[in-house]
Amino acid sequence: MSDFLLIFIMQMVSGRSERNLSDLDSVVSAPTSEYTGPKLYKQLQSKSNKALIKNGITFSCLPGKVNESSRRKVLNALDKVELAGHFMILFRDHKLQYRAVYDFDVECEKLHRITGTGPTVITPLMVEDLYKYNSGKRTFSKILSKTMSMSIDAVTIKNHLWQHPSKR
């Protein structure tokens, strides 16, 4: 035992009855590894940006009555994803035209398409610009970073990666 604990026990023992000493012995000799009380911490969980992406699709990417059917399809596809991870929207270019929604795999830093048109998988080498969604302004802002992370909500890919119709 540490010196501090011994001093504490000696102070507690001095002037106590035999009954109190036996109670103190049971507390000191009790194993500390078997804690059965309430949990004092919460297991860490990764936060999902699903609600933020739904908000971005509803109010920025596909707003209004004209886009209602497309918006409903995208939102239904997002609802079908059981394990809510981190989602990103793919835009055609800097004009922020919606193309697809992707699930971000943090371990291999790849985006996997959930719904929409675009490549099945997007790697970091394919990305041109990164965007963050501001839910207060309901707009996407360009981020000057080149690294995909959990703080990114939308991306654009390099222009040559889009399939162009062949000219014959």
Residue pairs with C-beta under 8 A, 6 or more apart in sequence:
1 9
9 24
9 28
12 24
13 21
13 24
16 24
46 85
46 86
46 150
47 150
48 84
48 85
48 86
48 87
49 86
49 87
49 150
49 153
50 78
50 81
50 84
50 87
52 133
52 135
52 153
53 78
53 87
53 88
53 89
53 101
53 133
53 153
54 75
54 78
55 133
55 135
55 138
56 89
56 133
56 135
56 138
56 140
56 153
56 154
57 71
57 74
57 75
57 78
57 89
57 98
57 101
58 71
58 75
59 138
60 96
60 133
60 138
60 139
60 140
61 89
61 96
61 98
62 70
62 71
62 74
62 98
73 115
74 101
74 115
74 116
77 101
77 114
77 115
78 87
78 101
78 114
78 115
81 103
81 114
85 103
85 104
85 105
86 103
86 104
86 106
86 150
87 101
87 102
87 103
87 104
87 114
87 153
88 101
88 102
88 104
88 111
88 148
88 152
88 153
88 154
88 155
89 98
89 100
89 101
89 102
89 131
89 153
89 154
89 155
90 98
90 99
90 100
90 101
90 102
90 111
90 116
90 118
90 122
90 154
90 155
90 156
90 157
91 97
91 98
91 99
91 131
91 140
91 154
91 155
91 156
92 98
92 99
92 156
92 162
93 156
93 159
94 129
94 142
94 156
96 131
96 140
96 154
98 116
99 116
99 117
99 118
100 113
100 114
100 115
100 116
100 117
100 118
101 113
101 114
101 115
101 116
102 111
102 112
102 113
102 114
102 118
102 122
102 155
103 111
103 112
103 114
104 110
104 111
104 148
104 150
104 152
105 111
105 112
106 150
109 123
109 124
109 148
110 121
110 122
110 123
111 121
111 122
111 148
111 155
112 120
112 121
113 119
113 120
113 121
113 122
118 157
119 126
119 157
119 161
122 155
122 157
124 147
124 148
126 157
126 158
126 161
127 146
127 148
127 155
127 156
127 157
127 158
128 155
128 156
128 157
128 158
128 159
129 142
129 143
129 155
129 156
130 142
130 143
130 145
130 146
130 148
130 152
130 154
130 155
131 140
131 141
131 142
131 143
131 152
131 153
131 154
131 155
131 156
132 140
132 141
132 143
132 151
132 152
132 153
132 154
133 139
133 140
133 141
133 153
133 154
134 140
134 141
140 153
140 154
143 151
143 152
145 152
148 155
